[in-house]
Amino acid sequence: AQSVTQLGSHVSVSEGALVLLRCNYSSSVPPYLFWYVQYPNQGLQLLLKYTSAATLVKGINGFEAEFKKSETSFHLTKPSAHMSDAAEYFCAVSWMDSSYKLIFGSGTRLLVRP
Amino acid sequence: EAGVTQFPSHSVIEKGQTVTLRCDPISGHDNLYWYRRVMGKEIKFLLHFVKESKQDESGMPNNRFLAERTGGTYSTLKVQPAELEDSGVYFCASSQELPNGFSYNEQFFGPGTRLTVL
């Protein structure tokens, strides 16, 4: 069965430091991959998506992610954390032959220290 | 353009009662999805509508849950009777049908309904 694993339920970084949120997936067919962010009291917002084009994907707010098929990973990075990046981040996958429903990881809460 | 809206934002009910959640998708979006996140767990798929038809309801937990999408516009999710384990945040998402017939497109999420069953 397809699944998504996010390593670390909480990640804490200093403002200005590198952000690295890890995501690994298991899938028997090539997936579409996504990162969503949820700010307090808001819905999920799409940060970026991989849909079989370039393996390095740039998203909003300076985030990017790289699809590595050999490692079945899609880690999210940002060179310099900002206080406004504090939120919960979700990695998700979907497939064309599965009604495009999203399978989510358990989420990683990013804390940014001043 | 209005986003996906959900009503109510919060609902507190007692075990055994009935609750109906509503989702209004973005106008023109044929695909509508329901997801749920119970506390401490991942967000899980419940079901998928294409217009008024249920395309995939493999994630519905049991027959206490009934989803409808009358006329292919808004959708309701009824829980009857509610149990303690139904507590969580219920998200709705919608997406456009692409002209080439593939359903994939970005899913836009609503803010969720937080359901608490006491």
Chai-1 contact restraints between the chains, C-beta under 6 A:
chainA,res_idxA,chainB,res_idxB,connection_type,confidence,min_distance_angstrom,max_distance_angstrom,comment,restraint_id
A,Q42,B,P111,contact,1.0,0.0,6.0,A-B,restraint_1
A,G43,B,F109,contact,1.0,0.0,6.0,A-B,restraint_2
A,G43,B,G110,contact,1.0,0.0,6.0,A-B,restraint_3
A,G43,B,P111,contact,1.0,0.0,6.0,A-B,restraint_4
A,L44,B,F109,contact,1.0,0.0,6.0,A-B,restraint_5
A,L46,B,E106,contact,1.0,0.0,6.0,A-B,restraint_6
A,S99,B,H48,contact,1.0,0.0,6.0,A-B,restraint_7
A,S99,B,Q55,contact,1.0,0.0,6.0,A-B,restraint_8
A,S99,B,D56,contact,1.0,0.0,6.0,A-B,restraint_9
A,Y100,B,S103,contact,1.0,0.0,6.0,A-B,restraint_10
A,Y100,B,Y104,contact,1.0,0.0,6.0,A-B,restraint_11
A,K101,B,F45,contact,1.0,0.0,6.0,A-B,restraint_12
A,K101,B,H48,contact,1.0,0.0,6.0,A-B,restraint_13
A,F104,B,E42,contact,1.0,0.0,6.0,A-B,restraint_14
A,F104,B,I43,contact,1.0,0.0,6.0,A-B,restraint_15
A,S106,B,E42,contact,1.0,0.0,6.0,A-B,restraint_16
